[in-house]
Amino acid sequence: MKILIVYHSESGHTTAFAEGIFGKLTALGHVVNSIQLETAAAVKLAPLRVKQTIDFVNLPDPGDYDALLFGGPIWAWGPSPVIIAAIRKMGKLTGKTCLPFATMGFTGGKTALRYMSRELGTKGAKVLPGAVCKHMLCNFADEIEKNAGRIAALLS
Ligand SMILES: Cc1cc2nc3c(=O)[nH]c(=O)nc-3n(C[C@H](O)[C@H](O)[C@H](O)COP(=O)(O)O)c2cc1C
């Protein structure tokens, strides 16, 4: 399968999760491209409900891929406004297999994944169950290993 991992990361945790997913998927023989989103201007570290304009300098074209994975940090018990803006601005996802993923300190992941899944669904994607890794009061490397493996199994 040709798979795109597209993600937002401010302090590196989601990058680490994306790299873990990349490793598992390439080991299975998938052709994987991974893109960290870059915004045209600095983003306010504020939840989705705070209005801000988010434009991208490297928003990928989904057309080339069979499956797309969208990731970002949890902000204020919700999804990253950056990854939500990317989903909304991206071209058609009709018929594409999509999956959300996230990282967080310790709480809010389920709500955020639900929100991301809903956004992907409104763009016509076939949405698989997402995964979230926490990094407080736990072993983050183990979280990545477990959840990246889970995602790879869903796409095999
Ligand atoms: C504005 C802001 C809000 C946050 N809100 C939450 C939260 O509600 N729950 C939580 O567990 N972590 C929260 N965090 C922590 C991040 O979700 C967590 O550190 C995440 O792994 C960061 O990902 P990154 O390193 O890829 O940017 C918040 C961080 C920021 C900057």
The ligand as an SDF file (V2000), in Angstrom:
LIG
                    3D

 31 33  0  0  0  0  0  0  0  0999 V2000
   -1.6580   24.4010   24.4420 C   0  0  0  0  0  0  0  0  0  0  0  0
   -1.4270   22.9940   24.9330 C   0  0  0  0  0  0  0  0  0  0  0  0
   -2.4890   22.2820   25.4870 C   0  0  0  0  0  0  0  0  0  0  0  0
   -2.3110   20.9780   25.9580 C   0  0  0  0  0  0  0  0  0  0  0  0
   -3.3730   20.2770   26.4620 N   0  0  0  0  0  0  0  0  0  0  0  0
   -3.2170   18.9960   26.8830 C   0  0  0  0  0  0  0  0  0  0  0  0
   -4.3350   18.2310   27.3680 C   0  0  0  0  0  0  0  0  0  0  0  0
   -5.4750   18.6620   27.4110 O   0  0  0  0  0  0  0  0  0  0  0  0
   -4.1130   16.9420   27.7820 N   0  0  0  0  0  0  0  0  0  0  0  0
   -2.8430   16.3990   27.7790 C   0  0  0  0  0  0  0  0  0  0  0  0
   -2.7100   15.2510   28.1800 O   0  0  0  0  0  0  0  0  0  0  0  0
   -1.7820   17.0830   27.2880 N   0  0  0  0  0  0  0  0  0  0  0  0
   -1.9360   18.3640   26.8380 C   0  0  0  0  0  0  0  0  0  0  0  0
   -0.8660   19.0590   26.3260 N   0  0  0  0  0  0  0  0  0  0  0  0
    0.4120   18.3580   26.1880 C   0  0  0  0  0  0  0  0  0  0  0  0
    0.5930   17.8180   24.7570 C   0  0  0  0  0  0  0  0  0  0  0  0
   -0.5870   17.1980   24.2730 O   0  0  0  0  0  0  0  0  0  0  0  0
    1.6880   16.7500   24.7150 C   0  0  0  0  0  0  0  0  0  0  0  0
    2.8710   17.2060   25.3260 O   0  0  0  0  0  0  0  0  0  0  0  0
    1.9500   16.3060   23.2950 C   0  0  0  0  0  0  0  0  0  0  0  0
    2.5980   15.0600   23.3200 O   0  0  0  0  0  0  0  0  0  0  0  0
    2.7950   17.3200   22.5350 C   0  0  0  0  0  0  0  0  0  0  0  0
    3.0410   16.8510   21.2480 O   0  0  0  0  0  0  0  0  0  0  0  0
    4.2280   17.4360   20.3660 P   0  0  0  0  0  0  0  0  0  0  0  0
    5.4920   17.2370   21.1800 O   0  0  0  0  0  0  0  0  0  0  0  0
    4.2210   16.5900   19.1390 O   0  0  0  0  0  0  0  0  0  0  0  0
    3.9390   18.8810   20.1040 O   0  0  0  0  0  0  0  0  0  0  0  0
   -1.0330   20.3670   25.8720 C   0  0  0  0  0  0  0  0  0  0  0  0
    0.0390   21.0920   25.3200 C   0  0  0  0  0  0  0  0  0  0  0  0
   -0.1580   22.3820   24.8580 C   0  0  0  0  0  0  0  0  0  0  0  0
    0.9990   23.1410   24.2660 C   0  0  0  0  0  0  0  0  0  0  0  0
  1  2  1  0
  2  3  1  0
  2 30  2  0
  3  4  2  0
  4  5  1  0
  4 28  1  0
  5  6  2  0
  6  7  1  0
  6 13  1  0
  7  8  2  0
  7  9  1  0
  9 10  1  0
 10 11  2  0
 10 12  1  0
 12 13  2  0
 13 14  1  0
 14 15  1  0
 14 28  1  0
 15 16  1  0
 16 17  1  0
 16 18  1  0
 18 19  1  0
 18 20  1  0
 20 21  1  0
 20 22  1  0
 22 23  1  0
 23 24  1  0
 24 25  2  0
 24 26  1  0
 24 27  1  0
 28 29  2  0
 29 30  1  0
 30 31  1  0
M  END
$$$$
